[in-house]
Amino acid sequence: MDYSSNMMVDGDVRMPGKDKLLQGTEDRTDSGLDSLKEEEYNVIVRDLQNLRMPSETTSPIYEPEPWKLQANEDGDTLLHLAIIHEAKDLALEAISRSYRDAFYLNRQNHLHQTPLHLAIITEQCDLAEKLLKAGCDPEIRDYRGNTPLHIASEKGSLRGVGVIVQNCNVQLSTLLQNANYEGHTCLHLASNNGFLAIVENLIMYGADVNAQEPCNGRTALHMAVDRQNSQLMHLLLKYGADVNRITYQGYSPCQLTWGRSNLEIQQHLLAVTEENLQYLPESEDDDSSGSESDHSDDEYPYDDCKFTCQGLN
């Protein structure tokens, strides 16, 4: 079939069907709105206006309810006081009306305590769980740098520890690694107080068994020796505590056993510690010669002084 007659017109090359395509597009230069009736056009305009996102200037500004702004001379809000006085119904009502209200739930009193700190201190773990689920931040620190998990670990609240780690809305590893203003992690506090169940739970949740205090470099195992707690020592060793980790002064846990009464701890650590870290380094004073009797009289320039008392005239 010959398409030459359709493709050549006055020297121009035309593609087959091009005229039909142009016919459908050449005359379409308007938006098409002119073909709408005025009433239909107004409906579309109203719909578009309703779909517009509100601008920053028209967005609603958070205005807390008046009771949320009230606090006493200690900085305690109504929720703080309800928890302190164990007014459970009032506390639950305040939590319910403050769901996801970070401004109120995380408000701190003059000791920098949030309602969550107080719920853990007063052993109201059911309220602590409600607070966490409502949006309370478990990483906020009090005046000593303690998070609620620090407090639960230090006071031996196994249930408090469980509630926080199971309902926290932050990275758990970060919470476990946080140190207070004295440099203690939650594991340090639990170890120092001999709370074995909490120590085991914290390690199982991911706490670093070899974490060192920033002030002197002690680990939980060093603390077990300091406290002469053989049960704690065995528990820490079970979970991989490093017997050769030294403090910033250079002492291993085994070296700290010398001069202490618990021989069980000493004998066990001697069996598993590297030889160069088993005994205390020799003191420079050990090589000093002579004794007090060898000192010359010149070293005691006042030994021949006599003091007399005379009565006043």
C-alpha positions as CSV (number, residue, x, y, z in Angstrom):
1,M,0.0,0.0,0.0
2,D,1.4,3.4,-1.0
3,Y,1.4,6.1,1.7
4,S,3.3,8.6,-0.3
5,S,0.2,10.6,-1.2
6,N,-0.7,10.9,2.4
7,M,2.8,11.7,3.6
8,M,3.9,14.3,1.0
9,V,1.9,17.6,0.7
10,D,3.6,20.6,-0.8
11,G,7.0,19.2,0.1
12,D,6.1,18.6,3.8
13,V,6.3,15.3,5.5
14,R,3.3,14.3,7.5
15,M,2.9,11.3,9.6
16,P,-0.2,9.2,9.1
17,G,-2.9,10.2,11.4
18,K,-1.2,13.4,12.5
19,D,-4.0,15.6,11.3
20,K,-6.4,13.7,13.5
21,L,-4.2,14.2,16.5
22,L,-3.8,17.9,15.9
23,Q,-7.5,18.2,15.5
24,G,-7.9,17.0,19.0
25,T,-5.3,19.3,20.6
26,E,-4.7,22.4,18.6
27,D,-7.9,24.2,19.6
28,R,-7.6,23.2,23.3
29,T,-5.7,26.2,24.8
30,D,-8.0,27.1,27.7
31,S,-8.4,25.4,31.1
32,G,-11.8,24.2,30.4
33,L,-13.4,26.2,33.2
34,D,-15.2,28.5,30.7
35,S,-17.3,25.5,29.8
36,L,-18.6,25.2,33.4
37,K,-21.7,26.8,34.7
38,E,-21.1,29.5,37.2
39,E,-22.8,27.5,40.0
40,E,-20.6,24.5,39.3
41,Y,-17.5,26.6,39.3
42,N,-18.4,28.1,42.7
43,V,-18.8,24.6,44.1
44,I,-15.3,23.6,42.9
45,V,-13.8,26.8,44.4
46,R,-15.4,26.1,47.8
47,D,-14.2,22.5,47.8
48,L,-10.6,23.6,47.0
49,Q,-10.7,26.2,49.8
50,N,-11.9,23.5,52.3
51,L,-8.9,21.3,51.2
52,R,-6.3,23.9,52.0
53,M,-4.0,23.1,54.9
54,P,-4.1,25.7,57.7
55,S,-1.1,28.1,57.7
56,E,1.3,28.5,60.6
57,T,-0.5,31.7,61.5
58,T,-3.9,30.0,61.7
59,S,-2.7,26.8,63.4
60,P,-4.1,26.4,67.0
61,I,-1.8,27.4,69.8
62,Y,-1.5,25.0,72.7
63,E,-3.2,26.5,75.8
64,P,-3.1,24.2,78.8
65,E,-6.1,24.1,81.1
66,P,-5.8,26.5,84.1
67,W,-5.4,23.7,86.6
68,K,-2.3,22.4,84.7
69,L,-0.5,25.7,85.4
70,Q,-1.0,25.7,89.1
71,A,1.9,24.6,91.4
72,N,2.7,25.0,95.1
73,E,5.8,26.5,96.7
74,D,7.7,23.3,96.0
75,G,6.9,23.3,92.4
76,D,4.5,20.3,92.7
77,T,1.5,20.3,90.4
78,L,-1.8,18.7,91.1
79,L,-0.5,15.4,89.6
80,H,2.6,15.5,91.8
81,L,0.5,16.1,94.9
82,A,-2.0,13.4,94.0
83,I,0.9,10.8,93.7
84,I,2.6,12.0,96.9
85,H,-0.6,11.7,98.9
86,E,-1.6,8.5,97.1
87,A,-4.9,9.9,95.9
88,K,-5.1,7.3,93.2
89,D,-8.4,8.3,91.7
90,L,-7.4,11.9,91.3
91,A,-4.0,10.9,89.8
92,L,-5.7,8.7,87.3
93,E,-8.1,11.4,86.3
94,A,-5.2,13.9,85.8
95,I,-3.3,11.4,83.7
96,S,-6.3,10.6,81.6
97,R,-6.9,14.3,80.9
98,S,-3.2,14.8,80.1
99,Y,-2.7,11.9,77.6
100,R,0.2,12.8,75.3
101,D,0.5,16.2,77.0
102,A,4.3,16.3,77.4
103,F,4.2,19.8,78.9
104,Y,2.2,18.6,81.9
105,L,3.3,15.0,82.3
106,N,7.0,15.8,82.3
107,R,6.8,19.0,84.4
108,Q,9.4,19.0,87.1
109,N,9.2,20.3,90.7
110,H,12.0,22.2,92.5
111,L,13.9,18.9,92.9
112,H,13.5,18.3,89.2
113,Q,11.2,15.3,89.9
114,T,8.6,14.4,87.4
115,P,5.4,12.6,88.4
116,L,7.1,9.4,87.2
117,H,10.0,9.9,89.7
118,L,7.4,10.2,92.5
119,A,5.4,7.2,91.4
120,I,8.6,5.1,91.6
121,I,9.6,6.6,94.9
122,T,6.2,5.9,96.5
123,E,6.1,2.3,94.9
124,Q,2.9,3.1,92.9
125,C,4.0,1.1,89.9
126,D,0.5,0.9,88.5
127,L,0.5,4.7,88.2
128,A,4.1,4.6,86.8
129,E,2.8,2.3,84.0
130,K,-0.1,4.7,83.3
131,L,2.3,7.6,83.1
132,L,4.6,5.9,80.7
133,K,1.8,4.8,78.4
134,A,0.4,8.4,78.5
135,G,3.8,9.8,77.3
136,C,5.9,10.5,80.3
137,D,9.6,10.7,79.5
138,P,11.7,8.1,81.5
139,E,15.0,9.8,80.6
140,I,14.4,13.0,82.6
141,R,16.8,13.4,85.5
142,D,16.2,14.7,89.0
143,Y,18.5,17.0,91.0
144,R,20.9,14.1,91.5
145,G,20.9,13.1,87.9
146,N,18.8,10.1,88.6
147,T,16.2,8.8,86.1
148,P,13.2,6.9,87.5
149,L,15.1,3.7,86.6
150,H,18.1,4.8,88.7
151,I,15.7,5.3,91.6
152,A,14.1,1.9,91.2
153,S,17.5,0.2,91.0
154,E,18.9,2.0,94.0
155,K,15.9,1.3,96.3
156,G,15.5,-2.3,95.2
157,S,12.1,-2.0,93.5
158,L,12.1,-5.1,91.2
159,R,8.6,-4.3,90.0
160,G,9.5,-0.7,89.3
161,V,12.5,-1.7,87.2
162,G,10.2,-4.1,85.3
163,V,7.5,-1.5,84.6
164,I,10.0,1.0,83.3
165,V,11.9,-1.3,81.0
166,Q,8.8,-2.9,79.6
167,N,6.9,0.4,78.9
168,C,9.6,2.9,78.2
169,N,9.2,4.9,75.0
170,V,12.9,5.5,74.4
171,Q,15.9,3.3,73.4
172,L,16.3,0.9,76.3
173,S,20.1,0.6,75.8
174,T,20.5,4.4,76.3
175,L,18.4,4.3,79.5
176,L,20.6,1.5,80.9
177,Q,23.9,3.3,80.0
178,N,22.9,6.6,81.5
179,A,25.0,7.6,84.5
180,N,23.8,10.0,87.2
181,Y,25.7,13.0,88.4
182,E,28.0,10.7,90.6
183,G,28.8,8.6,87.6
184,H,26.7,5.6,88.6
185,T,24.6,3.6,86.1
186,C,21.6,1.6,87.3
187,L,23.7,-1.5,87.5
188,H,26.2,0.2,89.7
189,L,23.5,1.3,92.1
190,A,21.9,-2.1,92.3
191,S,25.3,-3.8,92.8
192,N,26.4,-1.3,95.4
193,N,23.3,-2.1,97.4
194,G,23.4,-5.8,96.8
195,F,20.1,-6.2,95.0
196,L,20.9,-9.4,93.2
197,A,17.6,-9.9,91.4
198,I,17.7,-6.4,89.9
199,V,21.4,-6.8,88.9
200,E,20.5,-10.0,87.0
201,N,17.5,-8.4,85.4
202,L,19.4,-5.3,84.3
203,I,22.1,-7.4,82.7
204,M,19.6,-9.6,80.9
205,Y,17.9,-6.4,79.6
206,G,21.3,-5.3,78.2
207,A,23.2,-3.4,80.9
208,D,27.0,-3.5,80.4
209,V,28.3,-5.7,83.2
210,N,31.8,-4.1,82.8
211,A,30.7,-0.5,82.8
212,Q,33.1,1.7,84.8
213,E,32.4,4.6,87.0
214,P,33.8,7.7,85.3
215,C,35.2,9.0,88.6
216,N,37.5,6.1,89.5
217,G,36.9,3.3,87.0
218,R,35.3,0.8,89.3
219,T,33.1,-1.9,87.8
220,A,30.3,-3.8,89.5
221,L,32.8,-6.5,90.3
222,H,35.0,-4.1,92.1
223,M,32.0,-3.0,94.1
224,A,31.3,-6.7,95.0
225,V,34.8,-6.9,96.5
226,D,34.3,-3.5,98.3
227,R,31.1,-4.8,99.8
228,Q,32.5,-8.3,100.4
229,N,29.5,-9.8,98.7
230,S,30.5,-13.2,97.4
231,Q,27.0,-13.9,96.0
232,L,27.2,-10.8,93.9
233,M,30.7,-11.7,92.7
234,H,29.6,-15.1,91.5
235,L,26.5,-13.6,89.8
236,L,28.6,-11.0,87.9
237,L,31.2,-13.6,86.9
238,K,28.3,-15.8,85.6
239,Y,27.3,-13.0,83.2
240,G,30.8,-12.3,82.0
241,A,32.3,-9.8,84.3
242,D,35.9,-9.1,83.4
243,V,38.2,-10.1,86.3
244,N,41.2,-8.3,84.7
245,R,39.5,-4.9,84.3
246,I,41.4,-2.4,86.3
247,T,40.4,0.9,87.9
248,Y,41.9,4.2,86.8
249,Q,44.4,3.7,89.6
250,G,45.4,0.3,88.2
251,Y,43.7,-2.1,90.6
252,S,42.0,-5.3,89.6
253,P,39.1,-6.7,91.7
254,C,41.5,-9.4,93.0
255,Q,44.1,-6.8,94.1
256,L,41.3,-5.1,96.2
257,T,40.8,-8.3,98.2
258,W,44.1,-8.0,100.1
259,G,43.5,-6.7,103.6
260,R,39.9,-7.8,103.6
261,S,38.3,-10.5,105.6
262,N,36.4,-12.6,103.0
263,L,38.8,-15.3,102.0
264,E,36.3,-17.0,99.7
265,I,36.2,-14.0,97.4
266,Q,40.0,-13.7,97.4
267,Q,40.7,-17.4,96.7
268,H,38.1,-17.5,93.8
269,L,39.5,-14.3,92.2
270,L,43.1,-15.6,92.6
271,A,42.2,-18.7,90.6
272,V,40.8,-16.7,87.6
273,T,42.8,-13.5,87.5
274,E,45.9,-13.0,85.4
275,E,49.1,-13.4,87.5
276,N,50.3,-9.9,87.2
277,L,47.0,-8.6,88.5
278,Q,46.7,-10.9,91.5
279,Y,48.9,-9.1,94.1
280,L,49.3,-5.5,95.1
281,P,52.4,-3.9,93.6
282,E,55.3,-3.5,95.9
283,S,55.4,-0.3,97.7
284,E,58.4,2.0,97.3
285,D,58.6,2.3,101.1
286,D,59.3,-1.5,101.4
287,D,62.9,-0.9,100.4
288,S,63.6,1.8,103.0
289,S,66.2,0.7,105.5
290,G,66.5,1.4,109.1
291,S,63.9,1.9,111.8
292,E,63.0,4.6,114.2
293,S,65.8,3.5,116.5
294,D,68.3,4.1,113.7
295,H,67.5,7.8,113.3
296,S,70.2,10.1,114.5
297,D,69.4,12.8,117.1
298,D,69.8,15.4,114.4
299,E,66.6,14.2,112.9
300,Y,64.7,15.1,116.1
301,P,65.9,18.6,116.8
302,Y,63.3,19.1,119.6
303,D,63.7,15.9,121.6
304,D,65.9,17.5,124.3
305,C,63.6,20.4,124.8
306,K,62.1,20.8,128.3
307,F,59.0,22.7,129.1
308,T,58.5,24.1,132.6
309,C,55.6,25.9,134.1
310,Q,56.1,28.7,136.6
311,G,53.5,30.3,138.6
312,L,52.5,33.8,137.9
313,N,53.5,36.3,140.5
